[in-house]
Amino acid sequence: MPSNNSTSRRTARRGARRSADKRIASLETREVVKLIPQIVAQVHSLSNSRTPEDVKTEPAFLYKHFKACDPMPFTGEGGVSQILRWFDAIEVTLRQSGCPEGFQTTCVTGVFQSRALDWWTAERNKRGIAAAYALSWNELKKLMREEYCPPHELQKLEDEFWQIKQDKGDNASYTTRFKQLSVICPSQVDTPRKATAKYIRGLPECVGDFVEAAKPATIEGAYQLAAEINDKRVLSGFFSKNPVKQAHRAIFVDPSDKPINGSSDDSQENSSKDSSDDSSGNSSKDSSDDASSGSSDEASDDAATSRKTQPNRKRKEPSVEEIPKPEPLRSVPVPAKRAYNGSHPQCPRCTYHHPTGAGCRYCAYCNKYGHLTWNCHFGPQH
């Protein structure tokens, strides 16, 4: 019996302890639930009471940010090609600097110089400062096209595009100019087929025939194929990209080659005419001598006979092969003049270094500076 009583007491204690723990836990939960709204309110109040210095904001875009990207200046000179090149360069700078759309006109007009700056000053005075800087980048480009791309300049470029040809082996310059004119005059290359055909027509025959036979599908393929073939032609010596004139170089003439355009016939006619003139002149001279003198001695007859029978000997001109090549000039070494290491300045009158207060070297015999009288080469002692 005592053991049963002790067990019941333990059980009662455990139950009382558990009930007390549950009551404590419920009380704590209620208190925490009450405190949560207060904690949230305090957090919001603290976040709203922060100063502007504590809040990190993105810095505003300034002109120095645009200038740091080194934009290309624009002077208004160079024609249509220059302004189109400037458009491409300044659009890249605007994208790199992250310039906002409302600030692009202000940044772009800041790089105007010379004639372009004068034009923008007049346009700004006409429209007003606020209205001028309120223009968008596309509106500014339209105004600049009207000012610097007049119709007569566009007509010149269209005429150039009609007649564009590659100059010898300089394919890179031809391709670059073709791309520029394609942007300026798009009506002539409005389809890929027309652009490819026009590009091939401007190539030399030794390059264009191979490109046309390959039938490139795009104009970029034609560019690449033409460049490869052109480089092979240049390496083979068909034409040179940068021809250099070589001085003192004789041209070899093959004597077995036939003359061109009947030059042999002309030379034969000239030689026959000269011989006939000489013979007729000699005969007329002999007849006049005979008529005037009546009878001549044997010496004069022998001289006349020798003149008639002697062939016409002309001066033989040396051929190109026989012309000696001049020797290259050899530079004669000039001894270096020893430099002056003293402290006196150089006199501009006698070109010698001497103290400022000292007299110059003057020759009383020839009245010249630079030497003394006793050292004069034209003096009486010489």
Secondary structure by P-SEA (a helix, b strand, c coil): caaaaaaaaaaaaaaaaaaaaaaaaaaaaaaaaaaaaaaaaaaaaaaaacccccbbbbbcccaaaaaaaccccccccccaaaaaaaaaaaaaaaaaacccccaaaaaaaccccaaaaaaaaaaaaaacaaaaaaccaaaaaaaaaaacccaaaaaaaaaaaacccccccaaaaaaaaaaaaaaacccccccaaaaaaaaaaacccccaaaaaaaccccaaaaaaaaaaaaaaaaaacccccbbbbbccbbbbbccccccccaaaaaaaaaaaaaaaaaaaaaaaaaaaaaaaaccccaaaaaaaaaaaacccccbbbbcccccccccccccccccccccccccbbbbccccccccccccccccccccccccccccccccccc
